[in-house]
Amino acid sequence: MSDVTPPLSAIDGRDPKAADDLLPLVYQELRKLAAHKMAGQAPGHTLQPTALVHEAWLRLSGNQPGRFAGRAHFFAAAAEAMRHILIDSARRKRAARHGGGQARVDLQDVEIAFVADDDELLAVHDALDKLAAEDSKKAELAKLRYFVGMTFEEAAEVLGLSVATAKRHWAYARAFLFEEIRANKTK
């Protein structure tokens, strides 16, 4: 992973060239993470990794300069932006005016095409909000792992944790999310 701390620091100092230096470093890393996350999406999914990265960059760069405390803060904000983009996309697809979750029909084979499970994505979103209220560090780790697709090593580095601690946090977060989602399904 590239070091974005110097350009972030320069942006804090209002250096106009710093944003130009930051974009190539961040774009490649975000593109790799988005591609990893989007690889698990169903065929026919309309949101592409490049679009996810561009939308996340627009959301991140649209804020006031000097808003990132460092690399960990930047990647946490990127993970949060990607999460919200995916959640917004899932909600739009469930809306009645966008088909309301109707199954797509493949006219070539006259079979029902596989549809991404937006309900699961929304359930994870709600459970993550509850986890964040209880333990924000574990929720941030879960966002980096689930929505951005970071490895334990990458997420631990971004959050300033040891890999062993990241694995313990992940075990707790997974159990918490599983129980929350299971409890909400039975309601």
C-alpha positions in Angstrom: 0.0 0.0 0.0 1.3 3.4 -0.9 2.1 6.1 1.7 -0.4 8.9 1.4 0.6 10.6 4.7 3.0 13.2 3.0 0.4 14.4 0.5 -2.3 14.4 3.2 0.0 16.6 5.4 0.6 18.9 2.5 -3.1 19.3 1.8 -3.5 20.2 5.5 -1.0 23.0 4.8 -3.2 24.1 1.8 -0.6 23.2 -0.8 -2.5 23.2 -4.1 -0.1 20.7 -5.7 -0.7 18.2 -2.9 -4.1 17.1 -4.2 -2.4 16.3 -7.6 0.2 14.2 -5.8 -2.4 12.4 -3.7 -4.8 11.4 -6.5 -2.5 8.9 -8.3 -1.5 7.2 -5.0 -5.0 7.0 -3.7 -6.7 6.1 -7.0 -4.6 3.0 -7.6 -5.1 1.7 -4.1 -8.8 2.5 -4.0 -9.2 0.9 -7.5 -7.6 -2.3 -6.3 -9.7 -2.4 -3.2 -12.9 -1.7 -5.1 -12.1 -4.3 -7.7 -11.6 -6.9 -4.9 -14.9 -6.0 -3.4 -16.8 -5.9 -6.6 -15.4 -9.3 -7.7 -17.9 -11.0 -5.4 -20.9 -9.2 -6.9 -23.4 -11.0 -9.1 -23.2 -10.9 -12.9 -25.2 -8.1 -14.2 -24.4 -5.8 -11.3 -24.5 -2.3 -12.7 -22.0 -0.7 -10.3 -18.4 -1.2 -11.6 -15.2 -0.9 -9.5 -14.1 2.2 -11.4 -17.5 3.9 -10.8 -17.2 3.0 -7.1 -13.8 4.5 -6.9 -14.8 7.7 -8.7 -17.9 8.2 -6.6 -15.8 7.6 -3.4 -13.2 10.0 -4.6 -15.8 12.7 -5.3 -17.3 12.2 -1.9 -13.8 12.3 -0.2 -12.5 15.3 -2.2 -15.7 17.2 -1.9 -15.1 17.8 1.8 -13.0 20.6 3.2 -9.2 20.2 2.7 -7.4 19.3 5.9 -10.0 16.9 7.1 -7.8 13.8 7.3 -5.6 13.2 10.3 -3.5 10.7 8.5 -3.4 7.6 6.4 -5.6 5.6 8.8 -8.2 8.3 8.9 -8.2 8.6 5.1 -8.7 4.9 4.4 -11.4 4.7 7.1 -13.2 7.6 5.4 -12.7 5.8 2.0 -14.2 2.6 3.4 -17.1 4.6 4.9 -17.7 6.3 1.5 -17.7 3.0 -0.4 -20.0 1.5 2.2 -22.5 4.4 1.7 -22.3 4.1 -2.1 -23.0 0.4 -2.0 -25.9 0.9 0.5 -27.4 3.7 -1.6 -27.1 1.5 -4.7 -28.9 -1.4 -2.9 -31.6 0.9 -1.7 -32.1 2.4 -5.2 -32.4 -1.1 -6.7 -35.1 -2.0 -4.1 -37.1 1.1 -4.8 -40.4 0.4 -6.7 -39.5 2.9 -9.4 -36.3 1.0 -10.2 -37.9 -2.4 -10.4 -38.3 -3.0 -6.7 -36.3 -6.2 -6.5 -37.9 -7.9 -9.4 -35.9 -10.8 -10.9 -34.0 -10.1 -14.1 -34.9 -12.4 -17.0 -32.1 -13.6 -19.4 -33.9 -13.7 -22.7 -31.2 -15.8 -24.4 -31.8 -18.8 -22.1 -35.2 -17.8 -20.7 -33.9 -18.3 -17.2 -33.9 -16.1 -14.2 -30.5 -14.4 -13.8 -28.9 -14.3 -10.4 -29.8 -11.1 -8.5 -27.4 -9.6 -5.9 -28.7 -10.0 -2.3 -29.4 -6.4 -1.4 -31.3 -7.4 1.7 -28.1 -8.9 3.1 -26.2 -5.7 2.3 -28.8 -3.6 4.1 -28.9 -6.0 7.1 -25.1 -5.7 7.4 -25.3 -1.9 7.2 -27.8 -1.8 10.1 -25.8 -4.2 12.2 -22.6 -2.2 11.6 -24.4 0.9 12.9 -25.2 -1.0 16.1 -21.7 -2.3 16.4 -20.3 1.2 15.9 -22.4 2.4 18.8 -20.9 -0.3 21.0 -17.3 -0.4 19.7 -16.2 1.9 16.9 -12.8 0.3 16.4 -14.3 -3.1 15.7 -16.9 -1.6 13.4 -14.1 0.2 11.4 -12.3 -3.0 11.1 -15.4 -4.8 9.9 -16.0 -2.0 7.3 -12.4 -2.3 6.0 -12.7 -6.1 5.7 -16.2 -6.4 4.4 -16.7 -3.3 2.2 -13.2 -2.6 1.1 -11.8 -6.1 1.1 -8.6 -5.4 3.0 -6.6 -8.3 4.4 -5.9 -8.5 8.2 -2.5 -7.1 7.6 -3.7 -4.1 5.6 -6.6 -3.3 7.9 -4.4 -3.7 11.0 -1.9 -1.3 9.5 -4.5 1.3 8.6 -6.1 1.1 12.1 -2.8 1.0 14.0 -3.4 -2.5 15.4 -1.4 -5.7 15.6 -2.5 -8.4 13.2 -3.5 -10.6 16.2 -5.6 -7.8 17.7 -7.3 -7.3 14.3 -8.1 -11.0 14.1 -9.6 -10.9 17.6 -11.6 -7.8 16.8 -12.8 -9.4 13.5 -13.9 -12.6 15.3 -16.0 -10.5 17.7 -17.4 -8.3 15.0 -18.4 -11.3 12.9 -20.2 -12.9 15.8 -21.9 -9.6 16.7 -23.0 -9.0 13.1 -24.2 -12.6 12.7 -26.3 -12.3 15.9 -27.7 -8.9 14.9 -28.7 -10.1 11.4 -30.1 -13.3 12.7 -32.2 -11.5 15.3 -33.5 -9.0 12.7 -34.5 -11.8 10.3 -36.7 -13.4 13.0 -38.6 -10.1 13.6 
